[in-house]
Amino acid sequence: MTKKKKLKIFIAVICLLAIVTGIGSFISYSKFEVVNPFSTAKGLFQVIFTEKEYVVIQKYPKVIVAKPNASLSDYMESQGFKEDKENQLGALHRFTNDVAAQYVVYTTNKYFAKWRWQE
């Protein structure tokens, strides 16, 4: 192969990788509000295909992917919070402890649940 042909192949591969990463980032952000598609894909793989109950895919704002039958209430109790069911607004759950309140949007489907913290 000539240098020109190698350069064209290299540029095509780089463009293809950029397009795939861009599409992955768009899907990851639109579905999980996480820009990094690799952490989302890794978390989904671990939850769906392994025995892990949940995986943190973003630390701030916190986003967790969990098995559909995993308990958000049990997770929050292990973090020192209790659920305030009186102030629950649909999928927005409120958890309190002595000092703070945290709001978590809980959504689920057949394959996984998504727990996303609100600011």
C-alpha positions in Angstrom: 0.0 0.0 0.0 1.1 3.5 -0.7 1.4 6.2 2.0 -1.5 8.1 0.5 -3.8 5.0 0.7 -2.7 4.3 4.3 -3.4 7.9 5.2 -6.9 7.7 3.7 -7.7 4.5 5.6 -6.4 6.1 8.8 -8.5 9.2 8.4 -11.6 7.0 7.6 -11.1 4.9 10.7 -10.7 8.1 12.9 -13.9 9.6 11.4 -15.8 6.4 11.9 -14.7 6.2 15.6 -15.6 9.8 16.1 -19.1 9.2 14.6 -19.7 6.1 16.7 -18.5 7.8 19.9 -20.7 10.8 19.1 -23.8 8.7 18.5 -23.0 6.7 21.7 -22.7 9.9 23.7 -25.9 11.2 22.3 -27.8 8.0 23.2 -26.2 7.8 26.6 -27.1 11.4 27.4 -30.6 11.2 26.1 -31.4 8.0 28.0 -29.3 8.3 31.2 -28.2 11.9 31.3 -24.6 10.7 31.3 -22.2 12.0 28.6 -19.7 9.1 28.8 -21.1 6.2 26.8 -18.4 3.8 28.0 -19.4 4.1 31.7 -23.1 3.6 30.7 -22.3 0.6 28.5 -20.1 -0.9 31.2 -22.7 -0.4 33.9 -25.5 -1.9 31.8 -23.4 -4.9 30.9 -22.5 -5.5 34.6 -26.1 -5.2 35.7 -27.7 -7.3 32.9 -25.1 -10.0 32.5 -23.5 -10.4 36.0 -24.7 -10.8 39.5 -24.2 -7.1 40.5 -27.3 -5.5 41.9 -26.3 -1.9 41.0 -23.5 0.1 39.4 -22.7 3.8 39.8 -22.2 5.1 36.3 -21.8 8.8 37.2 -20.8 10.4 40.5 -22.2 13.9 40.1 -25.1 14.2 39.7 -25.3 10.6 40.9 -26.7 8.1 38.4 -27.0 4.4 39.2 -28.1 1.5 37.0 -29.6 -1.4 38.9 -31.4 -4.7 38.4 -35.1 -4.1 37.9 -35.9 -5.9 41.2 -33.2 -4.1 43.2 -34.5 -1.9 46.1 -33.8 1.8 46.0 -35.1 2.0 49.6 -32.7 -0.6 50.8 -29.8 1.1 49.1 -30.7 4.5 50.6 -31.1 2.9 54.1 -27.6 1.6 53.8 -26.5 5.2 53.1 -28.3 6.4 56.2 -31.5 7.8 54.7 -35.1 6.9 55.2 -37.8 7.2 52.6 -40.4 10.0 53.0 -43.4 8.4 51.3 -45.7 11.3 52.2 -43.8 13.7 50.0 -43.2 11.3 47.1 -44.2 12.8 43.7 -44.7 10.0 41.2 -41.3 8.7 40.2 -39.5 11.3 42.3 -38.7 9.7 45.7 -37.6 11.8 48.7 -35.1 10.4 51.3 -34.1 12.2 54.5 -31.7 11.8 57.3 -31.1 14.2 60.3 -29.3 16.8 58.1 -30.3 16.5 54.5 -32.8 15.4 52.0 -32.1 13.7 48.7 -34.4 13.4 45.7 -34.1 10.4 43.4 -36.0 9.8 40.1 -36.7 6.1 39.8 -37.4 4.5 36.5 -37.4 0.9 35.5 -38.0 -1.4 32.6 -37.7 -5.2 31.9 -33.9 -5.2 31.9 -32.7 -2.5 34.3 -33.7 0.3 36.7 -32.2 3.8 36.6 -31.8 5.9 39.8 -30.9 9.5 39.1 -30.4 12.1 41.8 -31.9 15.6 41.5 -30.0 18.7 42.4 
